[in-house]
Amino acid sequence: MGDRYDLRFFRTELREPGILWVTLDRPERRNAISPEMHEELAPLFARIAADREVRVVVLTGAGDKAFCVGADFGGMQENLDGGGYEDGHPGLMLGSAAIVRGQLAVHQPIIAAINGDAIGLGATLALFCDLVLMADHARVGDPHVSAGIVAGDGGAILWPLLLGPHRGKEVLLLGDLMTAADAERLGLVNAVHPKGDLADAAARLAQRLASGPQIAIQFNKRLANADILDRVNRLLDTSLALEALTFETADHREAVKAFLEKRPAVFGKGE
């Protein structure tokens, strides 16, 4: 079976009529999002939205260690030296905004099958899906703050919405990861499954959706997403702008240096 959309970093397979499986495919990097992979995300969502044969999407990661661990830090040394960030951060203000809005514009229901750790942007991609299943060994969280930066790619919007202000701020301000059991207890995910059963559980759920009344399902999704879209329209550009500002701070430079030197970061006082 050929790849449906012929992308470099995502496998796309119509495994059953109406059910598209999308796999983040950089297992050697724990499916971390490189700049080149980042550029494929918005076109991916646009292709799905325009695909008349697709009724349901299952989004998962290659391997069993990670769904997606967020942005790839392979270029951190370049960033530390001052040459890694393009002036004005257009990748954030244009590309990242297009990804969030593109995912929300997909009218078909999307099931996240979190097969391993979903961290930072990886968590955002999973939690912007409509139904979320999680393997029992996986973890989820948003440690942007540990890198001295704002969770501007949607995390600052999603976590307070899904968990309430206090729990959401706990995730954003501390950056800790939570277990699958805690994610289920807090209502962050729909169900937790043993890792060997996750794909079958996602397939069963996808088949149920694919055999349902498509217009009603898609209109219900549109209505349920109205509040999320409203928050995105009000907050996303500001959150990305604030993230761009934090890329220029001494705290972020210290976080990058500490990561490369494999030591704890020592942050100064914020101003």
N, C-alpha and C positions, 0 to 999 in steps of 0.2 A: 504494500500500500504506500503510495507516494505522499510526500508532504504537501498539504493542501495549499499553503500560502508561500512556500519556498523562502522562508526567512532563515537567517543565519543562526540566531540564538534561541529560537523557539521552534519546537516541533509541533505541528498542527495536523491532527489526524481525525477524519470523520470515521470513527470506529463503528458506529451504528447509524442508521438513518436518523438524521437530525441532531446527533450528539457529537460535538466537537471537543476533542481533548487537546488542550494547549499545555505544553510542558516547557518550563524554563530549563534551558539546556546548556548549562555550564557547570556540570557536577564537579569538575576539577577545582573550581573556585567556589564551591558551595552555592552555585547559582547566583553569585553576586552580580550586580548590575554594573557592567562596564559602560563607558560613554557610548560605545557602538551599540550595545544591547539596549541602552536607554533610548536611542534614536529609533529602534524598531517597535517600541511599545505603542505609541500613538497610532502608527500605521496598522499595527496588529488589531487594535480595537476598532479602527475604521473598517478594516476588511471584514471583521466579524459582523459588525452592525449592518453591512451591505450584503451579507451572504444569505440569500433566501433559503438555502437548504439547511441552515443551522437553526435549531430550536432551543438548544441548551448548550452551555459551555461548561467544561470542567477544567479548572486551572490548577496545575500542580507543578512540582519540581522534579528534576531528574535525580535519581538516587534516593537514599533514605536518611541522609544526614541533614539535609536542608531543603526547605521550600525555596527560600531566598534569604540571604543574610544581609540584604541591603546593598548599598553602594560598594563597589569594588575599591578597596584602599590601595590598589597596586600603584597608583600615581601619587601617593601621599608625599614622597620625598620631593617630587617636582613641585607640588603645591607648597610645601614648606619653603622651597627656594624662591618662590614668587613667580614661577612661570606656568603653573598648572591651571590657574583660573583665568578664563577669558574676561576681558574688561567688561564690566556691567553684568556679568553672570547671566548671559542670555540662555544658557542651558537650563537654569532655574526658571527665569521669568517667562520663557517661551516653551521650552521642551517639557518641563515638569508640569506646568499648568495644562498643557495639551494632553498629557497622560491622564491626569485626574478627570478632566472633562470628557476625554475620549472614553474612559472606562464607564463613566456614568451615562454616556450616550448610547451604550450598547443596550438595545431594547430586549434582547433575549436574557433569560436568567443565567447567572454565572454562579457555579458552585466552586468554592475554594476547597481543595483537598490538601490540607497542610501536612505534608509527608515528613517534615523535619522542621528545624528552626525557621521561624518567620520573624525577621528582625528589621527594624527601621523601615525603609521603603518596601521591603518584603512583607512586613506586617501590614503596611498601608494597602498594598495590592490585594492581599488576602481579605482584609476587612472591608474593603469597598465592594467585595463580591456580595451576592444576595443571600446565599446560604453558605455556612462555613463548617466543614468537617475537619477534625484534627487527629493526628496520630498520637497515641498515648505517651510517646517518648519525646514529642516535640515541645518546643518552648516558643513563646511569642512576647514581643516587647518592642520598645522604641528607645534605644540608648543614644539618640542624637545628642542629648545633654552631656554625655560622657566625652563627646568630641568637642564640646564647647560651642555647639551650634543649635539653632532652633529646628524643631521638627516641622519644617515648612512644607514638606511634600504631601501634606494631608493629615499627618499624625496629630497635629495640634487641633485639627477639626474633628477627627474621628474619635479619639480616646475620650474626651469629655462627653461626646454625644452617646457613645456606646456604654460607658461605665458610670456616667454622672460626673459632675464637676470635681468632687474630691478624689474619687478613684482615678479619674482621668488625669488630674494634675499629679497624682502620685506617680503614675507611669512617666509623665513628661518631665517632672522635676527630678526624679531619682534615677530613671533609666534602667530600672531592674527588669529582668525577664521573668515571666510567669510560666508555670507548668501548664500542661494541658488540663489537668484536673482543676486547677484554679481558674483557668479560662472558662471551663464549662460551668463551674460553680457561680461565677460572676455573670454568666449569660453572654459572654463574649463570642462563644461558638455554639453551634446548634447541637453537636454531638462529638464525642471522642470515641475512637476505635483503636484496637490493637493495630500496630503498623502493618501487619500482614493482611488485615481486613479492610484497610482504608479505601483502596482502589475499588474493591467490590461494592462497598457501601456507597461510594460516590456514583458508581455506575447504576446501582439500583435507584438512587434518588434521581439521577439524570433521566433514566428511562421513564420514571413516573411523571416527571415534568414534561418530557418530550411527547408523552401520550395524552397529555391534558389539553384543555381548550386554550389554544395559543393566544388568541386575542385577549381573553380575560386575564391570563397569566401575565402577559406583557403590560396590560393596562394597570393591573394591581401593582406591578413593580414600579411603574411610572409614578403612581400615586404615593406609594410608600417611600420613594426616593425624593419626593418633592422637598421635604425638609432638609435632606442631605444636600441637595443641589442648591437650595437657598443659602445654606451655610457656606458651601463652596464659593458661591458667587460673592458673598459678603467678605469672606476671610482669606481665600486662597492667595490672591495676589499680595495681600499684606503679609501673610505668613512667609511667602517665598522671598519677599523683599527683606524681611527681618532675618531670614536665614542667610541671605546674601551678605547682610551687614555682619553677621557673626563669623562669616568666613574670614573677615579682616581683623579679628580680635586677637589679642595676645593669648587669651585662653585657648582659642582654637589652635594657634601655632604651638602652644605647649602640649595640647592633646596629641597633635600629630607627631611632635618630637618624642613624646613619651611612648607612643605606640611603636615608633620605629626603634626606639632604644629598649623596648620591652620592660618598661618600668611604670609605676603609677604616676599619673599626672599630678602636678602641684599647681593649682589654680590660684590666681591673684584675686583681688577684690574687684568686683564689678563696679562700673561707674554709670 
